[in-house]
Amino acid sequence: MTNFFFSYFNIIVLAVWIIFFTVVALRVLRPELLKKISYRCLITSAISIHLLYGVFATWLQYIAFSGSSVGQVLVNIALPKEVPFAWFVEWTRPMFEGAHGYFAFYAFQHFFLITVALLALVGLVTLFFSVYAKYRPALFEEGDIAIIALAFLISGWYGSLVLIPLAGVFAALYVIIRIVLKKSNKVNLPVALLLTVPVAFVFAIPILSLLSLYPLLKL
């Protein structure tokens, strides 16, 4: 079983997100099919998937380290004082000074930091649109803020960084096409963001690399 997870871990994670995105898309586009599933439940599930990814990745890394004498040392030692910390997380250093500190730091840096950054970004985006909705309530319907939060959660850290620009491009193209066809050019922002998620999820890193932003934003 362990070998199975080692071999197919990334594929399993991708499959989980594809299934989850499908459920969210159906809930938004065909609410009558999944009306019993609340947006709060979906958001909780999305956050849980991110956290469970970190837990399982940490478990697999622990097994990998424990399989060698050098790895066993890394699992048990404290974090060396020479390891640099960014100024805004320097206060966390004492948490890694005890036994297993190096491995805890390694797991946090590689498997949880990106989730912390994503949740912070989702929080800021949700706060912004929540405040904006109070001043322009006619532009938002019930559940729209939750859909926006879900779009960012599914896109992941890198996808979230390009989600709004990509959605803007697609929305503009949609409006142009609708104008040419002489139909309503109204665009639902939450739905536009959600439908842009697969593109952002797949092409975020190539886009950021093309713009020379990936090295600066890599976590």
C-alpha positions as CSV (number, residue, x, y, z in Angstrom):
1,M,0.0,0.0,0.0
2,T,2.8,2.4,0.9
3,N,4.5,1.8,-2.5
4,F,1.2,2.5,-4.2
5,F,1.0,5.9,-2.5
6,F,4.6,6.6,-3.4
7,S,4.0,5.8,-7.0
8,Y,0.6,7.5,-7.5
9,F,0.4,10.2,-4.9
10,N,0.3,13.1,-7.3
11,I,-2.2,11.3,-9.6
12,I,-4.4,10.6,-6.6
13,V,-4.3,14.3,-5.5
14,L,-5.1,15.4,-9.0
15,A,-8.0,13.0,-9.3
16,V,-9.4,14.3,-5.9
17,W,-9.3,17.9,-7.1
18,I,-10.9,17.0,-10.5
19,I,-13.8,15.2,-8.7
20,F,-14.2,18.0,-6.2
21,F,-14.2,20.6,-9.0
22,T,-16.8,18.7,-10.8
23,V,-19.0,18.6,-7.7
24,V,-18.6,22.3,-7.2
25,A,-19.3,23.1,-10.8
26,L,-22.5,21.0,-10.7
27,R,-23.5,22.7,-7.4
28,V,-23.1,26.1,-9.1
29,L,-24.4,25.5,-12.6
30,R,-27.0,22.8,-11.8
31,P,-28.0,23.6,-8.2
32,E,-31.1,21.4,-8.4
33,L,-28.9,18.3,-8.6
34,L,-26.8,19.0,-5.4
35,K,-29.0,21.4,-3.5
36,K,-28.5,19.5,-0.3
37,I,-24.7,20.3,-0.3
38,S,-24.1,23.7,1.2
39,Y,-21.3,26.1,0.1
40,R,-20.0,26.1,3.7
41,C,-19.6,22.3,3.5
42,L,-17.7,22.6,0.1
43,I,-15.4,25.3,1.5
44,T,-14.7,23.2,4.6
45,S,-14.0,20.2,2.3
46,A,-11.6,22.2,0.1
47,I,-9.6,23.4,3.1
48,S,-9.6,19.8,4.5
49,I,-8.2,18.5,1.2
50,H,-5.3,21.0,1.4
51,L,-4.5,20.1,5.0
52,L,-4.8,16.3,4.3
53,Y,-2.4,16.7,1.4
54,G,0.1,18.1,3.9
55,V,-0.5,15.3,6.4
56,F,-0.1,12.5,3.8
57,A,2.9,14.1,2.1
58,T,4.6,14.5,5.5
59,W,3.8,10.8,6.3
60,L,5.4,9.7,3.0
61,Q,8.4,11.9,3.5
62,Y,8.9,10.5,7.0
63,I,8.9,7.0,5.6
64,A,11.3,8.0,2.9
65,F,13.7,9.6,5.4
66,S,13.5,6.7,7.8
67,G,14.6,4.3,5.1
68,S,18.2,5.5,5.3
69,S,20.7,6.2,8.0
70,V,21.2,9.8,6.9
71,G,17.4,10.3,6.7
72,Q,17.0,8.9,10.3
73,V,19.4,11.5,11.5
74,L,17.4,14.3,9.7
75,V,14.2,13.0,11.3
76,N,15.6,13.2,14.8
77,I,17.8,16.3,15.0
78,A,16.8,19.8,15.9
79,L,16.8,22.5,13.3
80,P,20.3,24.0,13.0
81,K,20.5,27.7,14.1
82,E,22.2,28.5,10.8
83,V,19.0,27.9,8.8
84,P,17.6,31.3,7.8
85,F,14.1,32.4,8.5
86,A,12.1,35.1,6.8
87,W,11.6,38.0,9.1
88,F,7.8,37.6,9.3
89,V,8.1,34.0,10.6
90,E,11.2,34.4,12.7
91,W,9.0,34.1,15.8
92,T,8.3,30.4,14.9
93,R,12.0,29.4,15.3
94,P,11.7,28.1,18.9
95,M,9.0,25.6,17.7
96,F,11.7,23.8,15.7
97,E,14.6,23.8,18.2
98,G,13.7,20.5,19.9
99,A,14.0,16.9,18.8
100,H,12.6,16.3,15.3
101,G,12.8,20.1,14.7
102,Y,14.6,19.7,11.3
103,F,11.9,17.3,9.9
104,A,9.1,19.5,11.3
105,F,10.6,22.5,9.6
106,Y,11.1,20.6,6.4
107,A,7.5,19.4,6.4
108,F,6.1,22.8,7.1
109,Q,8.2,24.5,4.4
110,H,7.4,21.9,1.7
111,F,3.9,20.8,2.5
112,F,2.1,23.4,4.7
113,L,3.5,26.8,4.0
114,I,1.8,27.0,0.6
115,T,-1.5,26.1,2.2
116,V,-1.1,28.8,4.8
117,A,-0.3,31.4,2.1
118,L,-3.3,30.2,0.0
119,L,-5.7,30.5,3.0
120,A,-4.4,34.0,3.8
121,L,-4.9,35.0,0.2
122,V,-8.4,33.5,0.1
123,G,-9.2,35.3,3.3
124,L,-8.1,38.7,1.8
125,V,-10.0,38.1,-1.4
126,T,-13.2,37.0,0.4
127,L,-12.9,40.1,2.7
128,F,-12.5,42.4,-0.3
129,F,-15.5,41.0,-2.2
130,S,-17.6,40.9,1.0
131,V,-17.0,44.6,1.6
132,Y,-17.5,45.4,-2.1
133,A,-20.8,43.5,-2.1
134,K,-22.1,45.7,0.7
135,Y,-21.6,48.8,-1.5
136,R,-22.8,47.1,-4.7
137,P,-25.3,44.5,-3.6
138,A,-27.0,44.4,-7.0
139,L,-23.9,42.8,-8.5
140,F,-23.9,39.8,-6.2
141,E,-26.3,37.0,-5.5
142,E,-26.6,34.6,-2.6
143,G,-23.6,32.3,-2.6
144,D,-21.4,34.4,-4.9
145,I,-18.8,35.1,-2.3
146,A,-18.6,31.4,-1.4
147,I,-18.2,30.5,-5.1
148,I,-15.3,33.0,-5.4
149,A,-13.6,31.5,-2.3
150,L,-14.0,28.0,-3.8
151,A,-12.5,29.1,-7.1
152,F,-9.4,30.3,-5.3
153,L,-9.2,27.3,-3.0
154,I,-9.4,24.8,-6.0
155,S,-6.9,26.8,-8.1
156,G,-4.2,26.5,-5.4
157,W,-1.5,29.1,-4.6
158,Y,-0.1,29.5,-8.0
159,G,-3.4,29.2,-9.8
160,S,-4.9,31.9,-7.5
161,L,-2.2,34.3,-8.6
162,V,-3.3,34.2,-12.2
163,L,-7.0,33.4,-11.7
164,I,-8.4,37.0,-11.8
165,P,-6.4,38.2,-14.8
166,L,-7.3,35.0,-16.8
167,A,-10.9,35.3,-15.8
168,G,-10.9,38.9,-16.9
169,V,-9.5,38.0,-20.3
170,F,-12.1,35.2,-20.8
171,A,-14.9,37.5,-19.6
172,A,-13.9,40.2,-22.1
173,L,-13.8,37.7,-24.9
174,Y,-17.2,36.4,-23.8
175,V,-18.7,39.9,-23.8
176,I,-17.3,40.6,-27.2
177,I,-18.8,37.5,-28.7
178,R,-22.1,38.2,-27.0
179,I,-22.1,41.7,-28.4
180,V,-21.3,40.4,-31.9
181,L,-24.2,38.0,-31.6
182,K,-26.4,40.8,-30.3
183,K,-27.2,39.0,-27.1
184,S,-27.0,40.0,-23.4
185,N,-23.4,40.7,-22.4
186,K,-23.9,40.3,-18.7
187,V,-21.1,38.4,-17.0
188,N,-21.4,36.6,-13.7
189,L,-18.0,37.2,-12.0
190,P,-18.1,34.2,-9.6
191,V,-19.1,31.8,-12.4
192,A,-16.4,33.3,-14.7
193,L,-13.8,32.7,-12.0
194,L,-15.0,29.1,-11.4
195,L,-14.9,28.2,-15.1
196,T,-11.4,29.7,-15.3
197,V,-10.1,27.4,-12.6
198,P,-9.0,24.5,-14.8
199,V,-6.9,26.8,-17.0
200,A,-5.4,28.5,-14.0
201,F,-4.7,25.2,-12.3
202,V,-2.8,23.8,-15.3
203,F,-1.1,26.9,-16.8
204,A,-0.3,29.0,-13.7
205,I,3.3,28.0,-13.4
206,P,4.1,28.4,-17.1
207,I,2.4,31.8,-17.1
208,L,4.3,33.0,-14.0
209,S,7.5,31.6,-15.4
210,L,6.9,33.5,-18.7
211,L,6.5,36.7,-16.7
212,S,9.6,35.9,-14.6
213,L,7.4,35.9,-11.5
214,Y,7.7,32.2,-10.6
215,P,11.0,32.5,-8.7
216,L,9.7,35.4,-6.7
217,L,6.4,33.7,-5.8
218,K,7.6,30.1,-5.4
219,L,6.8,28.5,-2.0
